[in-house]
């Protein structure tokens, strides 16, 4: 897709956040919520669960003029989950 949209000046990027502990998930009655949180909390390098507020700057960066050369990227903001 990235190569098809480049001639029109459209950049395609993605934010890969992994599991997010959002208020809607917390109150949604997910079975095993506490166990999932504990597993995620101990499964990434930073030993914490990603909060939605922590990925905002990634979106801002990709939307601003500082990222005009960023295209076809996947920005991983997951607390080092993929590295652990």
MMTF fields as JSON, N, C-alpha, C and O atoms, coordinates in Angstrom:
{
  "mmtfVersion": "1.0.0",
  "mmtfProducer": "UNKNOWN",
  "numBonds": 335,
  "numAtoms": 336,
  "numGroups": 84,
  "numChains": 1,
  "numModels": 1,
  "chainsPerModel": [1],
  "groupsPerChain": [84],
  "chainIdList": ["A"],
  "bondAtomList": [4, 2, 8, 6, 12, 10, 16, 14, 20, 18, 24, 22, 28, 26, 32, 30, 36, 34, 40, 38, 44, 42, 48, 46, 52, 50, 56, 54, 60, 58, 64, 62, 68, 66, 72, 70, 76, 74, 80, 78, 84, 82, 88, 86, 92, 90, 96, 94, 100, 98, 104, 102, 108, 106, 112, 110, 116, 114, 120, 118, 124, 122, 128, 126, 132, 130, 136, 134, 140, 138, 144, 142, 148, 146, 152, 150, 156, 154, 160, 158, 164, 162, 168, 166, 172, 170, 176, 174, 180, 178, 184, 182, 188, 186, 192, 190, 196, 194, 200, 198, 204, 202, 208, 206, 212, 210, 216, 214, 220, 218, 224, 222, 228, 226, 232, 230, 236, 234, 240, 238, 244, 242, 248, 246, 252, 250, 256, 254, 260, 258, 264, 262, 268, 266, 272, 270, 276, 274, 280, 278, 284, 282, 288, 286, 292, 290, 296, 294, 300, 298, 304, 302, 308, 306, 312, 310, 316, 314, 320, 318, 324, 322, 328, 326, 332, 330],
  "bondOrderList": [1, 1, 1, 1, 1, 1, 1, 1, 1, 1, 1, 1, 1, 1, 1, 1, 1, 1, 1, 1, 1, 1, 1, 1, 1, 1, 1, 1, 1, 1, 1, 1, 1, 1, 1, 1, 1, 1, 1, 1, 1, 1, 1, 1, 1, 1, 1, 1, 1, 1, 1, 1, 1, 1, 1, 1, 1, 1, 1, 1, 1, 1, 1, 1, 1, 1, 1, 1, 1, 1, 1, 1, 1, 1, 1, 1, 1, 1, 1, 1, 1, 1, 1],
  "groupList": [{"groupName": "UNK", "atomNameList": ["N", "CA", "C", "O"], "elementList": ["N", "C", "C", "O"], "formalChargeList": [0, 0, 0, 0], "bondAtomList": [1, 0, 2, 1, 3, 2], "bondOrderList": [1, 1, 2], "singleLetterCode": "X", "chemCompType": "L-PEPTIDE LINKING"}],
  "groupTypeList": [0, 0, 0, 0, 0, 0, 0, 0, 0, 0, 0, 0, 0, 0, 0, 0, 0, 0, 0, 0, 0, 0, 0, 0, 0, 0, 0, 0, 0, 0, 0, 0, 0, 0, 0, 0, 0, 0, 0, 0, 0, 0, 0, 0, 0, 0, 0, 0, 0, 0, 0, 0, 0, 0, 0, 0, 0, 0, 0, 0, 0, 0, 0, 0, 0, 0, 0, 0, 0, 0, 0, 0, 0, 0, 0, 0, 0, 0, 0, 0, 0, 0, 0, 0],
  "groupIdList": [1, 2, 3, 4, 5, 6, 7, 8, 9, 10, 11, 12, 13, 14, 15, 16, 17, 18, 19, 20, 21, 22, 23, 24, 25, 26, 27, 28, 29, 30, 31, 32, 33, 34, 35, 36, 37, 38, 39, 40, 41, 42, 43, 44, 45, 46, 47, 48, 49, 50, 51, 52, 53, 54, 55, 56, 57, 58, 59, 60, 61, 62, 63, 64, 65, 66, 67, 68, 69, 70, 71, 72, 73, 74, 75, 76, 77, 78, 79, 80, 81, 82, 83, 84],
  "secStructList": [7, 2, 2, 2, 2, 4, 4, 4, 6, 7, 7, 7, 3, 3, 3, 3, 7, 7, 1, 5, 7, 7, 2, 2, 2, 2, 6, 6, 6, 7, 6, 6, 2, 2, 2, 2, 2, 2, 2, 2, 2, 2, 2, 1, 6, 6, 7, 1, 7, 5, 7, 4, 4, 4, 4, 2, 2, 2, 2, 2, 2, 2, 2, 1, 4, 4, 4, 6, 6, 7, 7, 1, 3, 3, 3, 3, 7, 1, 6, 6, 6, 6, 6, 7],
  "xCoordList": [0.823, 0.0, 0.87, 0.576, 1.937, 2.83, 3.348, 3.348, 3.783, 4.331, 3.256, 3.554, 2.032, 0.938, 0.498, 0.009, 0.66, 0.184, 1.281, 0.988, 2.523, 3.642, 3.561, 3.844, 3.189, 3.115, 2.123, 2.278, 1.116, 0.146, 0.588, -0.143, 1.756, 2.254, 1.635, 1.711, 1.027, 0.398, 1.389, 1.884, 1.667, 2.575, 1.756, 0.748, 2.188, 1.517, 2.472, 3.569, 2.05, 2.809, 1.836, 0.622, 2.375, 1.531, 2.141, 3.361, 1.268, 1.678, 1.317, 0.162, 2.288, 2.07, 2.214, 3.323, 1.093, 1.133, 1.066, 1.426, 0.628, 0.419, -0.788, -1.702, -0.789, -1.902, -1.954, -0.94, -3.129, -3.334, -4.316, -5.378, -3.975, -4.867, -5.702, -5.326, -6.821, -7.691, -8.843, -9.167, -9.466, -10.613, -11.745, -12.405, -11.975, -13.062, -12.763, -13.683, -11.509, -11.147, -11.299, -11.803, -10.864, -10.913, -12.335, -12.555, -13.294, -14.671, -15.532, -16.735, -14.93, -15.694, -16.026, -16.694, -15.584, -15.918, -15.203, -15.78, -13.966, -13.203, -12.877, -12.361, -13.18, -12.854, -11.337, -10.626, -10.858, -9.424, -8.653, -7.447, -9.328, -8.693, -7.443, -6.397, -7.537, -6.398, -5.235, -4.074, -5.552, -4.501, -3.818, -2.599, -4.594, -4.019, -3.095, -1.978, -3.558, -2.729, -1.43, -0.363, -1.514, -0.314, 0.664, 1.869, 0.149, 1.011, 1.701, 2.911, 0.932, 1.501, 2.506, 3.57, 2.166, 3.031, 4.4, 5.401, 4.457, 5.73, 6.371, 7.452, 5.723, 6.225, 6.947, 7.387, 7.083, 7.804, 8.976, 9.024, 9.903, 11.151, 10.939, 11.703, 9.922, 9.697, 8.858, 8.666, 8.352, 7.578, 6.38, 6.109, 5.674, 4.447, 3.525, 3.946, 2.274, 1.278, 1.201, 1.185, 1.155, 1.077, -0.255, -1.321, -0.183, -1.371, -1.584, -0.62, -2.826, -3.106, -2.412, -2.032, -2.244, -1.585, -0.122, 0.457, 0.477, 1.893, 2.179, 3.333, 1.176, 1.415, 1.033, 1.265, 0.453, -0.003, 1.13, 0.933, 2.308, 3.416, 3.85, 4.339, 3.683, 3.972, 3.049, 3.489, 1.76, 0.802, 1.109, 1.048, 1.441, 1.762, 2.987, 2.996, 4.021, 5.221, 4.896, 5.331, 4.142, 3.842, 2.942, 2.927, 2.193, 1.294, 1.954, 1.421, 3.101, 3.698, 4.73, 5.104, 5.174, 6.144, 7.521, 8.323, 7.809, 9.098, 9.239, 10.342, 8.139, 8.197, 7.913, 7.463, 8.169, 7.835, 8.621, 8.219, 9.722, 10.499, 10.178, 10.715, 9.307, 8.899, 7.745, 6.671, 7.969, 6.921, 7.173, 8.307, 6.118, 6.244, 6.817, 7.443, 6.607, 7.186, 6.131, 4.95, 6.595, 5.783, 6.504, 7.582, 5.913, 6.505, 6.001, 4.821, 6.888, 6.522, 6.663, 7.76, 5.539, 5.53, 4.861, 3.684, 5.618, 5.043, 5.835, 5.709, 6.648, 7.377, 8.475, 8.917, 8.917, 9.965, 9.45, 10.227, 8.137, 7.54, 8.183, 8.458, 8.423, 9.016, 10.475, 10.985, 11.146, 12.559, 12.76, 13.846, 11.705, 11.893, 11.562, 11.673],
  "yCoordList": [-1.189, 0.0, 1.255, 2.231, 1.212, 2.365, 2.787, 3.975, 1.841, 2.169, 2.699, 3.512, 2.258, 2.719, 4.143, 4.843, 4.581, 5.912, 6.97, 8.163, 6.555, 7.499, 8.567, 9.727, 8.245, 9.29, 10.413, 11.535, 10.119, 11.145, 11.89, 12.748, 11.576, 12.237, 11.693, 12.337, 10.522, 9.919, 8.957, 8.031, 9.192, 8.327, 7.346, 7.723, 6.101, 5.067, 4.612, 4.131, 4.767, 4.315, 3.651, 3.815, 2.911, 2.232, 2.355, 2.396, 2.412, 2.351, 0.954, 0.538, 0.241, -1.098, -0.995, -1.031, -0.868, -0.599, -1.849, -1.799, -2.944, -4.119, -3.912, -3.162, -4.573, -4.51, -3.135, -2.631, -2.535, -1.238, -1.401, -1.999, -0.883, -0.902, 0.373, 1.383, 0.316, 1.483, 1.386, 0.29, 2.511, 2.471, 1.578, 0.908, 1.559, 0.731, -0.757, -1.541, -1.158, -2.558, -2.884, -3.949, -1.971, -2.209, -2.407, -3.221, -1.69, -1.82, -2.711, -2.836, -3.328, -4.131, -5.535, -6.259, -5.954, -7.279, -8.396, -9.463, -8.175, -9.202, -10.336, -10.098, -11.565, -12.724, -12.844, -12.804, -12.99, -13.129, -11.826, -11.848, -10.689, -9.372, -9.234, -8.802, -9.59, -9.442, -10.337, -9.933, -11.556, -12.477, -11.989, -12.103, -11.45, -10.903, -9.739, -9.665, -8.828, -7.687, -8.147, -7.606, -9.139, -9.638, -10.236, -10.0, -11.007, -11.618, -10.549, -10.609, -9.578, -8.511, -7.699, -7.338, -7.415, -6.611, -7.257, -6.551, -8.565, -9.252, -9.75, -10.338, -9.524, -10.06, -9.047, -9.393, -7.814, -6.838, -6.267, -6.356, -5.69, -5.212, -4.125, -4.045, -3.293, -2.202, -2.616, -1.826, -3.857, -4.395, -3.527, -3.285, -3.066, -2.3, -2.466, -2.893, -2.127, -2.23, -0.9, 0.162, -0.968, 0.229, 0.945, 0.339, 2.209, 3.044, 3.814, 4.163, 4.077, 4.761, 6.12, 6.562, 6.783, 8.09, 7.991, 8.976, 6.809, 6.643, 6.536, 6.669, 6.303, 6.176, 7.433, 7.512, 8.407, 9.641, 10.326, 10.77, 10.417, 11.122, 10.448, 11.119, 9.144, 8.451, 8.912, 9.144, 9.045, 9.551, 10.995, 11.365, 11.805, 13.213, 13.314, 14.101, 12.518, 12.537, 12.184, 12.882, 11.117, 10.694, 11.684, 11.713, 12.496, 13.467, 14.824, 15.638, 15.083, 16.415, 16.5, 15.495, 17.715, 17.967, 17.358, 17.21, 17.003, 16.386, 14.981, 14.434, 14.396, 13.019, 12.921, 11.878, 13.985, 13.973, 12.93, 12.58, 12.429, 11.403, 10.004, 9.016, 9.919, 8.621, 8.083, 8.682, 6.956, 6.347, 4.85, 4.415, 4.073, 2.625, 2.022, 0.963, 2.691, 2.242, 1.686, 2.021, 0.821, 0.346, 0.771, 0.263, 1.696, 2.224, 1.388, 1.444, 0.62, -0.264, 0.493, 0.909, 0.669, 1.324, 0.343, 0.485, -0.639, -1.705, -2.053, -3.159, -1.132, -1.377, -2.417, -2.967, -2.69, -3.682, -5.109, -6.051, -5.285, -6.626, -7.505, -8.679, -6.946, -7.743, -8.09, -9.085, -7.28, -7.515, -8.486, -9.039, -8.693, -9.566, -11.003, -11.853],
  "zCoordList": [0.0, 0.0, 0.0, -0.691, 0.783, 0.885, -0.489, -0.809, -1.29, -2.61, -3.555, -4.429, -3.394, -4.251, -3.938, -4.825, -2.701, -2.302, -2.317, -2.231, -2.422, -2.39, -3.475, -3.178, -4.724, -5.752, -5.422, -5.904, -4.611, -4.211, -2.949, -2.454, -2.432, -1.229, 0.049, 1.096, -0.023, 1.151, 1.793, 1.151, 3.068, 3.813, 4.649, 5.247, 4.689, 5.466, 6.567, 6.286, 7.816, 8.97, 9.938, 9.823, 10.88, 11.863, 13.249, 13.41, 14.242, 15.639, 16.136, 16.041, 16.658, 17.205, 18.721, 19.253, 19.398, 20.832, 21.685, 22.861, 21.147, 21.982, 22.874, 22.533, 24.01, 24.952, 25.602, 26.086, 25.611, 26.264, 27.408, 27.239, 28.547, 29.698, 29.677, 30.272, 28.997, 28.87, 29.865, 30.323, 30.205, 31.116, 30.604, 31.399, 29.303, 28.778, 28.944, 29.177, 28.829, 29.067, 30.549, 30.906, 31.407, 32.848, 33.357, 34.254, 32.814, 33.301, 32.411, 32.642, 31.399, 30.448, 30.891, 30.154, 32.074, 32.556, 31.821, 31.612, 31.428, 30.722, 31.692, 32.784, 31.288, 32.108, 32.217, 31.213, 33.439, 33.655, 33.526, 33.282, 33.685, 33.521, 34.396, 33.91, 35.662, 36.574, 36.143, 36.216, 35.692, 35.265, 33.993, 33.858, 33.067, 31.831, 32.161, 31.649, 33.018, 33.411, 34.064, 33.773, 34.941, 35.613, 34.601, 34.687, 33.648, 32.63, 31.78, 31.562, 31.306, 30.475, 31.282, 30.779, 32.529, 33.387, 33.58, 33.702, 33.607, 33.832, 32.537, 32.574, 31.393, 30.124, 29.255, 28.158, 29.705, 28.891, 29.669, 30.896, 28.961, 29.557, 30.608, 31.57, 30.441, 31.392, 32.592, 33.516, 32.587, 33.708, 34.074, 35.25, 33.059, 33.292, 32.102, 31.027, 32.304, 31.245, 30.52, 31.143, 29.203, 28.367, 28.603, 28.499, 28.912, 29.068, 27.768, 27.086, 27.427, 26.158, 26.085, 25.001, 27.224, 27.237, 26.805, 26.347, 26.947, 26.636, 25.144, 24.737, 24.327, 22.889, 22.115, 20.908, 22.793, 22.143, 21.385, 20.254, 21.99, 21.332, 20.04, 19.131, 19.94, 18.685, 17.572, 16.446, 17.891, 16.908, 16.526, 15.353, 17.53, 17.264, 16.358, 15.411, 16.645, 15.812, 14.364, 13.447, 14.146, 12.778, 12.049, 10.818, 12.791, 12.169, 11.93, 11.176, 12.558, 12.458, 11.334, 10.728, 11.079, 10.013, 10.293, 9.37, 11.548, 11.873, 11.294, 11.26, 10.841, 10.346, 8.849, 8.375, 8.104, 6.676, 5.886, 4.777, 6.423, 5.731, 6.251, 5.751, 7.248, 7.795, 6.971, 6.924, 6.325, 5.511, 5.408, 5.21, 5.541, 5.476, 6.742, 6.702, 7.871, 9.136, 10.074, 9.988, 10.979, 12.091, 13.362, 13.67, 14.092, 15.321, 16.493, 16.84, 17.096, 18.198, 19.509, 19.88, 20.212, 21.522, 22.481, 22.812, 22.915, 23.723, 24.962, 25.486, 25.439, 26.676, 26.56, 27.568, 25.348, 25.146, 25.109, 25.266, 24.9, 24.873, 23.806, 24.054, 22.618, 21.542, 21.819, 21.304, 22.627, 22.922, 24.081, 24.252, 24.881, 26.045, 25.755, 26.639]
}
